[in-house]
Amino acid sequence: MGLVGTGEKERADSLKGVKQYKRMGSEVEDDDFEDDLVHYQHQLERRRSTRRYVFACAVFVSLNSLLLGYDGGAMSGAIIFIQEDLGINEVQIEVLVGCLNIISLFGSIAGGRTSDIIGRKWTMGLGAVVFQVGAAVMTFAGSFRALMIGRLLAGVGMGFGGMITSLYIAEISPTISRGTLTSFPEIFVNFGILLGYISNYIFAGLSVHINWRVMLGVGILPSVFIGFALFVIPESPRWLVMQNRVEEARSVLLKTHEDEREAEERLADIQLAAGAGNDVRKYGDKAVWRELLCPSPPLRRMLITGIGIQCFQQITGIDAAVVYSPEIFKSAGTKGNSNLLAATVAVGVTKTSFILVAIFLIDKVGRKPLLYISTIGMTVCLIIVGVSLSLLNEGVAGAASLLAILSVCGYVAFFSVGIGPICWVVSSEIFPLRYRAQAAALGAAGNRVCSGLITMSFLSVSRAITVAGTFFVFAALSAASVAFVYIHVPETRGKSLEQIESLFQSPHDRKGSHVEMEDVEHLVQ
């Protein structure tokens, strides 16, 4: 946004220069200057209108992520009361929490193919409907079996919505603001988690039979806005081109790009990319999956990057910290349900606040620098959490408990600054058009599987090697993610979706492209 503002200032200065030149006796006529001024004002108004439109689309679509975040946040506190009300054991709690993520991989895989058939936005609508049915079943469940049925339905809906939201935003966004806008779903996930924590704290005082039902049931309300959004937002222009609906795609691009010439150039790029995939699509879905299973070297590098960053986002323990934060703080010496839930709210506030830092920096600083800051910071905080929990029995329990809580907050802060949102940005922008939906679905499936494995095993592993030992394992995996970012993740800032493909042609080409981009930036400065 700042770059656009700078451009407007430069254009305004140029108009002033024309006016000064006229005053010095040039032959520029008054009506010429007036035409330039009117044209500039028209362009300025178009630019503002375009920004508002794309921003509104990103917000409406991201409401889907609000539901997903709320469910995770609300469940973290609700399980305390579900266990008491339904009398379920620790293993059942792990299955209840973790199965959502495991089952969502089926929704993620199906969502990729579905979005190529019925479109991006209606796939989001399908996911929202299935998720809401599952949430309603959980709200009125009278047994563990009914609760599991609702949880499984919610998981399928989460899989559909989770993989397509960032992909859709990436496909409608202008290049200059794509990173910021594609991060919106992560903002809404964090905001949803925070609302879930607050819901836990507010409704904890109700009877045990009612409070957890209200906590889960409140998450159904945003579905009304999602239904409205589906009739407001446009379809992805790239999907429209794939369906040979070029004029509709042009109409969408003219609404989402500030300059008509840029919109036409982008349409030409999309048509070229779609045309390159005609031979593949001619043989149907099997041809795409065959290439994904036996990829060419460039596609293999893309898959390693896209799936790898999705898996590292989860195996470093973020969902364990979100869902089991009351258990973690209890092991750190915090007592009483109200105090545990209040400390959990602090985690939610921290996570939500720092995601805003990433939004402001992702298109200015770039993806890779933020990933370095994030993964290194997470590693340090995870080590401190492990050390502080180990010191609880060493006579410094009070200080160690406070340090553990602050370190968990620091961990989620560094997560939100980098790998949290950027994971979805990178995986939605690196794949060629003909593979994008289904390759992104594979990445989302990897994300959900890793999340499920972590959430389903956290309590059992913690009992076996202590909570401190579990965080040391997370720290080691976080350190590995630093090396992964260095080796496999290229810088994609400032490039169109169609240009990013060239970054994966070979390691030598990737390096050359990055250097060339830096040289251009220095020249512009």
C-alpha positions as CSV (number, residue, x, y, z in Angstrom):
1,M,0.0,0.0,0.0
2,G,2.9,2.3,0.8
3,L,4.3,1.8,-2.7
4,V,1.1,2.9,-4.3
5,G,1.0,6.0,-2.1
6,T,4.5,6.9,-3.2
7,G,3.4,6.5,-6.8
8,E,0.5,8.8,-6.3
9,K,2.8,11.5,-4.8
10,E,5.2,11.2,-7.7
11,R,2.3,11.6,-10.2
12,A,1.0,14.6,-8.2
13,D,4.5,16.2,-8.3
14,S,4.7,15.6,-12.0
15,L,1.5,17.5,-12.5
16,K,2.8,20.3,-10.4
17,G,5.9,20.3,-12.7
18,V,3.7,20.6,-15.7
19,K,1.9,23.6,-14.2
20,Q,5.2,25.3,-13.3
21,Y,6.5,24.7,-16.8
22,K,3.3,26.3,-18.2
23,R,3.8,29.4,-16.0
24,M,7.3,29.8,-17.4
25,G,5.9,30.5,-20.8
26,S,5.6,27.1,-22.4
27,E,3.0,26.3,-25.1
28,V,1.1,23.9,-22.9
29,E,-2.5,24.9,-23.0
30,D,-4.8,25.3,-20.0
31,D,-7.2,22.7,-21.3
32,D,-4.4,20.2,-21.7
33,F,-3.4,20.6,-18.1
34,E,-7.1,20.4,-17.0
35,D,-7.4,17.1,-19.0
36,D,-4.3,15.7,-17.3
37,L,-5.7,16.7,-13.9
38,V,-9.1,15.1,-14.6
39,H,-7.4,12.0,-15.9
40,Y,-5.2,11.8,-12.7
41,Q,-8.2,12.3,-10.5
42,H,-10.1,9.6,-12.4
43,Q,-7.2,7.2,-12.0
44,L,-6.9,8.0,-8.3
45,E,-10.6,7.3,-7.7
46,R,-10.3,4.0,-9.7
47,R,-7.3,3.0,-7.6
48,R,-9.2,3.7,-4.3
49,S,-12.2,1.8,-5.6
50,T,-10.1,-1.2,-6.7
51,R,-8.4,-1.4,-3.3
52,R,-11.7,-1.3,-1.4
53,Y,-13.2,-4.0,-3.7
54,V,-10.2,-6.4,-3.4
55,F,-10.0,-5.7,0.4
56,A,-13.7,-6.5,0.8
57,C,-13.4,-9.7,-1.1
58,A,-10.4,-10.8,1.0
59,V,-12.3,-10.0,4.2
60,F,-15.5,-11.8,3.2
61,V,-13.6,-14.9,2.0
62,S,-11.5,-15.0,5.2
63,L,-14.7,-15.3,7.4
64,N,-14.4,-19.0,6.5
65,S,-11.1,-19.0,8.4
66,L,-12.7,-17.3,11.4
67,L,-14.9,-20.4,11.9
68,L,-11.9,-22.7,11.8
69,G,-10.0,-20.6,14.3
70,Y,-12.9,-20.2,16.6
71,D,-13.5,-24.0,16.7
72,G,-9.8,-24.6,17.7
73,G,-9.8,-21.9,20.4
74,A,-13.2,-22.8,21.9
75,M,-12.3,-26.5,22.0
76,S,-9.2,-25.8,24.0
77,G,-11.3,-24.7,27.0
78,A,-14.4,-26.8,26.2
79,I,-12.6,-30.1,26.6
80,I,-12.1,-29.3,30.3
81,F,-15.9,-29.4,30.7
82,I,-16.7,-32.0,28.1
83,Q,-14.5,-34.4,30.1
84,E,-16.4,-33.6,33.2
85,D,-19.9,-33.8,31.6
86,L,-19.5,-36.8,29.4
87,G,-17.0,-38.7,31.5
88,I,-14.5,-39.3,28.7
89,N,-10.9,-40.3,29.3
90,E,-7.6,-38.7,28.2
91,V,-7.2,-40.9,25.1
92,Q,-10.7,-40.0,23.9
93,I,-9.8,-36.3,24.4
94,E,-6.8,-36.7,22.2
95,V,-8.9,-38.5,19.5
96,L,-11.6,-35.9,19.7
97,V,-9.2,-33.0,19.3
98,G,-6.8,-34.6,16.8
99,C,-9.4,-36.3,14.5
100,L,-10.6,-32.9,13.2
101,N,-7.2,-32.3,11.5
102,I,-6.7,-35.9,10.3
103,I,-10.1,-36.1,8.7
104,S,-9.7,-32.7,7.1
105,L,-7.0,-34.0,4.8
106,F,-9.8,-35.8,2.9
107,G,-11.6,-32.5,2.5
108,S,-8.4,-30.8,1.4
109,I,-7.6,-33.4,-1.3
110,A,-11.2,-33.4,-2.5
111,G,-11.3,-29.6,-2.4
112,G,-8.6,-29.3,-5.0
113,R,-10.5,-31.3,-7.6
114,T,-13.8,-29.8,-6.6
115,S,-12.5,-26.2,-7.0
116,D,-11.4,-27.1,-10.5
117,I,-14.9,-28.3,-11.4
118,I,-17.4,-26.0,-9.6
119,G,-15.1,-23.0,-9.0
120,R,-13.2,-21.6,-6.1
121,K,-15.9,-19.6,-4.3
122,W,-18.6,-22.3,-4.4
123,T,-16.1,-24.8,-3.1
124,M,-15.7,-22.4,-0.1
125,G,-19.4,-22.4,0.2
126,L,-19.6,-26.2,0.2
127,G,-16.9,-26.3,2.9
128,A,-18.7,-23.8,5.1
129,V,-22.0,-25.7,4.9
130,V,-20.4,-29.0,5.9
131,F,-18.5,-27.4,8.7
132,Q,-21.6,-25.7,10.1
133,V,-23.6,-29.0,10.1
134,G,-20.7,-30.6,12.0
135,A,-20.6,-27.7,14.5
136,A,-24.4,-28.0,15.1
137,V,-24.2,-31.8,15.7
138,M,-21.4,-31.2,18.3
139,T,-23.4,-28.5,20.0
140,F,-26.4,-30.8,20.7
141,A,-24.3,-34.0,21.2
142,G,-25.4,-36.1,24.1
143,S,-22.7,-38.7,23.9
144,F,-19.0,-39.1,22.8
145,R,-20.2,-40.9,19.7
146,A,-22.4,-38.0,18.6
147,L,-19.6,-35.6,19.4
148,M,-17.2,-37.6,17.2
149,I,-19.7,-37.6,14.2
150,G,-20.0,-33.8,14.4
151,R,-16.3,-33.5,14.7
152,L,-15.7,-35.6,11.6
153,L,-18.1,-33.5,9.6
154,A,-16.5,-30.3,10.8
155,G,-13.1,-31.8,9.8
156,V,-14.2,-32.4,6.2
157,G,-15.6,-28.8,6.0
158,M,-12.3,-27.5,7.4
159,G,-10.4,-29.3,4.7
160,F,-12.4,-27.7,1.9
161,G,-12.3,-24.2,3.3
162,G,-8.7,-24.3,4.6
163,M,-7.0,-25.2,1.3
164,I,-9.1,-22.9,-1.0
165,T,-9.3,-19.6,0.9
166,S,-5.7,-18.5,0.4
167,L,-5.6,-19.9,-3.1
168,Y,-8.6,-17.8,-4.1
169,I,-7.3,-14.6,-2.6
170,A,-3.9,-15.1,-4.3
171,E,-5.7,-15.5,-7.7
172,I,-7.7,-12.3,-7.4
173,S,-5.1,-10.1,-5.8
174,P,-2.8,-7.6,-7.6
175,T,0.9,-8.5,-7.5
176,I,1.9,-5.6,-5.3
177,S,-0.5,-6.5,-2.5
178,R,-0.8,-10.3,-2.9
179,G,1.3,-11.2,0.1
180,T,-0.7,-8.9,2.4
181,L,-4.1,-10.0,1.2
182,T,-3.2,-13.7,1.1
183,S,-2.3,-13.4,4.8
184,F,-5.9,-12.3,5.7
185,P,-7.1,-15.9,6.4
186,E,-4.3,-16.3,9.0
187,I,-5.4,-13.1,10.6
188,F,-9.0,-14.4,10.8
189,V,-7.9,-17.8,12.1
190,N,-6.0,-16.0,14.9
191,F,-8.9,-13.7,15.6
192,G,-11.2,-16.7,15.7
193,I,-8.9,-18.5,18.2
194,L,-8.9,-15.4,20.4
195,L,-12.8,-15.2,20.2
196,G,-12.8,-18.9,21.2
197,Y,-10.6,-18.3,24.2
198,I,-12.8,-15.3,25.2
199,S,-15.9,-17.5,24.8
200,N,-14.3,-20.1,27.1
201,Y,-13.7,-17.4,29.8
202,I,-17.1,-15.8,29.5
203,F,-19.3,-19.0,29.5
204,A,-17.2,-21.1,32.0
205,G,-19.5,-20.0,34.8
206,L,-22.5,-21.8,33.3
207,S,-23.4,-25.3,34.3
208,V,-21.1,-28.0,33.1
209,H,-23.9,-29.5,30.9
210,I,-24.5,-26.2,29.2
211,N,-21.3,-24.2,29.0
212,W,-19.3,-26.2,26.5
213,R,-22.3,-26.4,24.2
214,V,-22.7,-22.7,24.2
215,M,-18.9,-22.3,23.6
216,L,-19.1,-24.5,20.4
217,G,-22.6,-23.3,19.3
218,V,-21.5,-19.6,19.1
219,G,-19.3,-20.5,16.2
220,I,-22.3,-21.2,13.9
221,L,-23.2,-17.4,13.8
222,P,-20.6,-16.3,11.2
223,S,-22.2,-18.7,8.6
224,V,-24.8,-16.1,7.8
225,F,-22.1,-13.6,6.6
226,I,-20.4,-16.3,4.6
227,G,-23.6,-17.1,2.8
228,F,-24.0,-13.4,2.0
229,A,-20.4,-13.1,0.8
230,L,-20.8,-15.9,-1.8
231,F,-23.2,-13.7,-3.7
232,V,-20.9,-10.6,-3.5
233,I,-17.4,-11.9,-4.3
234,P,-16.4,-12.7,-7.9
235,E,-15.1,-16.0,-9.2
236,S,-11.3,-16.4,-9.6
237,P,-10.3,-15.0,-13.0
238,R,-7.8,-17.8,-13.5
239,W,-10.5,-20.4,-13.0
240,L,-12.7,-18.5,-15.4
241,V,-9.9,-18.6,-18.1
242,M,-9.5,-22.3,-17.5
243,Q,-13.3,-22.6,-18.3
244,N,-12.8,-20.5,-21.5
245,R,-14.9,-17.7,-19.9
246,V,-12.4,-15.0,-20.9
247,E,-14.7,-12.0,-20.9
248,E,-15.9,-12.8,-17.4
249,A,-12.2,-13.1,-16.4
250,R,-11.5,-9.7,-18.0
251,S,-14.3,-8.1,-16.1
252,V,-13.0,-9.5,-12.8
253,L,-9.4,-8.4,-13.5
254,L,-10.6,-4.8,-14.4
255,K,-12.3,-4.7,-10.9
256,T,-9.3,-6.1,-9.1
257,H,-6.4,-4.2,-10.8
258,E,-5.8,-0.5,-10.6
259,D,-4.7,0.0,-14.3
260,E,-6.6,-1.3,-17.3
261,R,-3.3,-2.0,-19.2
262,E,-2.1,-4.1,-16.2
263,A,-5.4,-6.0,-16.2
264,E,-5.0,-6.8,-19.9
265,E,-1.4,-7.9,-19.5
266,R,-2.3,-10.1,-16.6
267,L,-5.1,-11.6,-18.6
268,A,-2.7,-12.4,-21.4
269,D,-0.3,-14.0,-18.9
270,I,-3.1,-16.2,-17.5
271,Q,-4.3,-17.2,-21.0
272,L,-0.7,-18.2,-21.9
273,A,-0.4,-20.2,-18.7
274,A,-3.8,-21.8,-19.2
275,G,-3.0,-22.5,-22.9
276,A,0.2,-24.3,-21.8
277,G,-2.0,-26.7,-19.8
278,N,-4.5,-27.5,-22.5
279,D,-2.8,-30.6,-23.6
280,V,-2.7,-31.8,-19.9
281,R,-6.3,-31.0,-19.2
282,K,-7.4,-32.6,-22.4
283,Y,-6.8,-36.0,-20.8
284,G,-8.6,-35.0,-17.6
285,D,-7.8,-35.1,-14.0
286,K,-5.6,-38.2,-14.2
287,A,-3.0,-36.4,-16.3
288,V,-2.6,-33.8,-13.6
289,W,-2.3,-36.3,-10.8
290,R,0.1,-38.4,-12.8
291,E,2.4,-35.4,-13.1
292,L,2.1,-34.7,-9.4
293,L,3.0,-38.3,-8.6
294,C,5.8,-38.4,-11.1
295,P,6.8,-34.7,-11.3
296,S,9.4,-33.0,-13.4
297,P,12.4,-31.5,-11.6
298,P,10.9,-28.0,-11.4
299,L,7.6,-29.3,-10.2
300,R,9.3,-31.6,-7.7
301,R,11.1,-28.5,-6.2
302,M,7.7,-26.7,-6.0
303,L,6.1,-29.7,-4.2
304,I,9.0,-30.0,-1.8
305,T,8.7,-26.3,-1.0
306,G,4.9,-26.1,-0.8
307,I,4.3,-29.4,1.1
308,G,7.4,-28.9,3.3
309,I,6.6,-25.5,4.6
310,Q,3.0,-26.6,5.3
311,C,4.3,-29.5,7.4
312,F,7.0,-27.5,9.2
313,Q,4.3,-25.0,10.2
314,Q,2.6,-27.7,12.2
315,I,5.3,-30.1,13.5
316,T,6.9,-27.2,15.4
317,G,3.9,-27.5,17.8
318,I,1.7,-24.5,17.2
319,D,-1.6,-26.4,17.5
320,A,-0.5,-28.1,20.6
321,A,0.2,-24.7,22.1
322,V,-3.2,-23.4,21.1
323,V,-5.4,-26.4,21.9
324,Y,-3.6,-27.6,25.0
325,S,-2.5,-24.3,26.5
326,P,-4.5,-24.8,29.7
327,E,-2.7,-28.2,30.2
328,I,0.7,-26.5,29.5
329,F,0.0,-23.7,31.9
330,K,-1.2,-26.2,34.5
331,S,2.1,-28.1,34.2
332,A,3.8,-24.7,34.7
333,G,2.1,-24.3,38.0
334,T,-1.0,-22.2,37.2
335,K,-4.0,-23.2,39.3
336,G,-7.7,-22.8,38.9
337,N,-9.8,-23.0,35.7
338,S,-10.3,-19.2,35.6
339,N,-6.6,-18.5,35.8
340,L,-5.8,-21.1,33.2
341,L,-8.3,-19.7,30.8
342,A,-7.1,-16.1,31.5
343,A,-3.5,-17.2,30.7
344,T,-4.9,-18.8,27.5
345,V,-6.6,-15.5,26.5
346,A,-3.2,-13.9,26.8
347,V,-1.8,-16.4,24.3
348,G,-4.7,-15.6,21.9
349,V,-4.2,-11.8,22.2
350,T,-0.4,-12.2,21.5
351,K,-1.0,-14.5,18.5
352,T,-3.6,-12.1,17.0
353,S,-1.6,-8.9,17.6
354,F,1.6,-10.1,16.0
355,I,-0.2,-11.4,12.9
356,L,-0.8,-7.7,12.1
357,V,3.0,-7.1,12.1
358,A,3.3,-9.7,9.3
359,I,0.5,-8.1,7.3
360,F,2.3,-4.8,7.2
361,L,5.7,-6.2,6.4
362,I,5.2,-9.2,4.1
363,D,5.0,-7.1,0.9
364,K,7.7,-4.7,2.0
365,V,10.3,-6.9,3.7
366,G,9.6,-10.0,1.7
367,R,8.7,-13.6,2.6
368,K,12.1,-15.1,3.3
369,P,13.4,-12.5,5.8
370,L,10.2,-12.8,7.8
371,L,10.5,-16.6,7.7
372,Y,14.1,-16.4,9.1
373,I,13.0,-14.1,11.9
374,S,10.0,-16.3,12.7
375,T,11.7,-19.7,12.7
376,I,14.8,-18.6,14.6
377,G,12.7,-16.8,17.2
378,M,10.4,-19.8,17.6
379,T,13.4,-22.1,18.2
380,V,14.8,-19.8,20.9
381,C,11.4,-19.5,22.7
382,L,10.7,-23.2,22.5
383,I,14.1,-23.9,24.1
384,I,13.3,-21.4,26.9
385,V,9.9,-23.0,27.5
386,G,11.6,-26.4,27.9
387,V,14.2,-25.1,30.2
388,S,11.8,-23.1,32.4
389,L,9.5,-26.2,32.8
390,S,12.5,-28.2,33.8
391,L,13.3,-25.8,36.5
392,L,9.9,-25.9,38.2
393,N,11.2,-28.4,40.8
394,E,14.5,-26.7,41.4
395,G,13.4,-24.1,43.9
396,V,12.5,-21.3,41.5
397,A,9.0,-22.4,40.7
398,G,7.5,-18.9,40.7
399,A,10.0,-17.4,38.3
400,A,10.1,-20.5,36.1
401,S,6.3,-20.5,35.8
402,L,6.2,-16.9,34.7
403,L,9.0,-17.5,32.3
404,A,7.2,-20.5,30.8
405,I,4.1,-18.4,30.1
406,L,6.0,-15.5,28.6
407,S,8.0,-17.9,26.4
408,V,4.8,-19.6,25.1
409,C,3.5,-16.1,24.3
410,G,6.8,-15.3,22.6
411,Y,6.6,-18.5,20.6
412,V,3.2,-17.8,19.2
413,A,4.2,-14.2,18.5
414,F,7.2,-15.3,16.3
415,F,4.9,-17.9,14.7
416,S,2.4,-15.2,13.7
417,V,5.1,-12.9,12.4
418,G,6.3,-15.4,9.8
419,I,5.6,-19.0,9.1
420,G,2.0,-18.8,10.3
421,P,0.7,-16.6,7.4
422,I,3.6,-17.0,5.0
423,C,3.1,-20.8,4.8
424,W,-0.3,-20.2,3.1
425,V,1.0,-17.4,1.0
426,V,3.9,-19.4,-0.5
427,S,1.9,-22.6,-1.1
428,S,-0.8,-20.6,-2.9
429,E,1.5,-18.7,-5.3
430,I,4.4,-21.1,-6.3
431,F,2.5,-23.6,-8.5
432,P,1.6,-23.2,-12.2
433,L,-2.1,-22.6,-12.9
434,R,-2.9,-26.1,-14.2
435,Y,-1.6,-27.7,-11.0
436,R,-2.3,-25.0,-8.5
437,A,-5.5,-26.1,-6.9
438,Q,-4.6,-29.8,-6.5
439,A,-1.0,-29.2,-5.6
440,A,-2.1,-26.7,-2.9
441,A,-4.5,-29.3,-1.7
442,L,-1.7,-31.7,-1.2
443,G,0.1,-29.1,0.9
444,A,-3.0,-28.4,3.0
445,A,-3.4,-32.1,3.5
446,G,0.1,-32.4,4.8
447,N,-0.6,-29.5,7.1
448,R,-3.7,-31.2,8.5
449,V,-2.0,-34.6,8.9
450,C,0.9,-33.1,10.9
451,S,-1.5,-31.0,13.0
452,G,-3.6,-34.1,13.7
453,L,-0.5,-36.2,14.7
454,I,0.7,-33.5,17.0
455,T,-2.7,-32.9,18.7
456,M,-3.5,-36.6,19.0
457,S,-0.2,-37.5,20.6
458,F,0.7,-34.4,22.7
459,L,-0.8,-35.6,26.0
460,S,0.6,-39.1,25.7
461,V,4.1,-37.9,24.6
462,S,4.1,-35.4,27.5
463,R,3.3,-38.1,29.9
464,A,6.2,-40.2,28.5
465,I,8.9,-37.6,28.2
466,T,7.4,-34.7,30.3
467,V,6.0,-31.5,28.9
468,A,9.5,-30.0,29.0
469,G,10.9,-32.8,26.9
470,T,8.1,-32.4,24.3
471,F,9.0,-28.7,23.9
472,F,12.7,-29.6,23.4
473,V,11.5,-31.9,20.5
474,F,9.5,-29.0,19.1
475,A,12.6,-26.8,19.4
476,A,14.7,-29.3,17.4
477,L,12.1,-29.4,14.6
478,S,11.9,-25.6,14.6
479,A,15.7,-25.4,14.1
480,A,15.3,-27.8,11.2
481,S,12.7,-25.5,9.7
482,V,15.4,-22.7,9.5
483,A,17.6,-24.9,7.3
484,F,14.5,-25.8,5.2
485,V,13.7,-22.1,4.5
486,Y,17.4,-21.4,3.6
487,I,17.5,-24.3,1.1
488,H,14.1,-24.6,-0.4
489,V,12.1,-21.4,-0.1
490,P,12.7,-18.7,-2.8
491,E,11.7,-15.0,-2.5
492,T,8.5,-14.4,-4.4
493,R,7.8,-10.8,-3.4
494,G,7.1,-8.5,-6.4
495,K,6.5,-11.3,-8.9
496,S,3.3,-12.3,-10.6
497,L,2.0,-15.8,-10.2
498,E,3.0,-16.5,-13.8
499,Q,6.5,-15.3,-13.2
500,I,7.2,-17.3,-10.0
501,E,7.3,-20.6,-12.0
502,S,10.7,-19.6,-13.4
503,L,12.2,-19.5,-9.9
504,F,12.0,-23.3,-9.8
505,Q,13.6,-24.0,-13.2
506,S,16.9,-24.8,-11.6
507,P,18.9,-23.8,-8.5
508,H,21.1,-21.6,-10.7
509,D,18.2,-19.9,-12.4
510,R,16.6,-19.3,-9.0
511,K,19.7,-17.6,-7.7
512,G,20.0,-15.5,-10.8
513,S,16.4,-14.4,-10.7
514,H,16.8,-13.3,-7.1
515,V,19.9,-11.3,-7.8
516,E,18.3,-9.7,-10.8
517,M,15.3,-8.7,-8.8
518,E,17.5,-7.1,-6.1
519,D,19.4,-5.2,-8.9
520,V,16.2,-3.8,-10.2
521,E,15.1,-2.7,-6.8
522,H,18.4,-0.9,-6.3
523,L,17.9,0.9,-9.6
524,V,14.4,1.9,-8.7
525,Q,15.6,3.3,-5.4
